Amino acid sequence: MVKIEIVRDLKKKALGDNEYVEAVLAGKRRVMKTERTIVITPELFSRIFSPQRIILLLKVKGAASVSIYRIAKDLGRSYEAVYRDIRFLEGFGLIKVRNADNRKQPYIDEPIKILPFESA
């Protein structure tokens, strides 16, 4: 599972994470199950998850074994723009791409969960 945690202050989050690591190293805490978490600010979240990219994620999730070309055509977008967005989301580990029959097929192989917002 890929978790997305939206925080206002990345430095504050990093300090909290450092405290957790120090407590584990000191034997005061146990190591939590490892999961992939993307920690981002609201501003970065809005840049990563544009409406077009959210629609693209939904399309990839619902379309097994479909080429990037077909997805672009279905969405009424250029191949280049869709390919660029897929590569961008692939960089965050949200989408993967496989080659099948000389076609690039994007897919999502694990759930994406947006964690509840931090409290004040």
Protein Blocks (a to p, Z undefined) as FASTA:
>chain_A
ZZddddfblklmmmmmmmmmmmmmnopaccddddddddddfklmmmmmgfklmmmmmmmm
mmghiafklmmmmnopafklmmmmmmmmmmnopaccddeehiacdddfbdcdddddddZZ
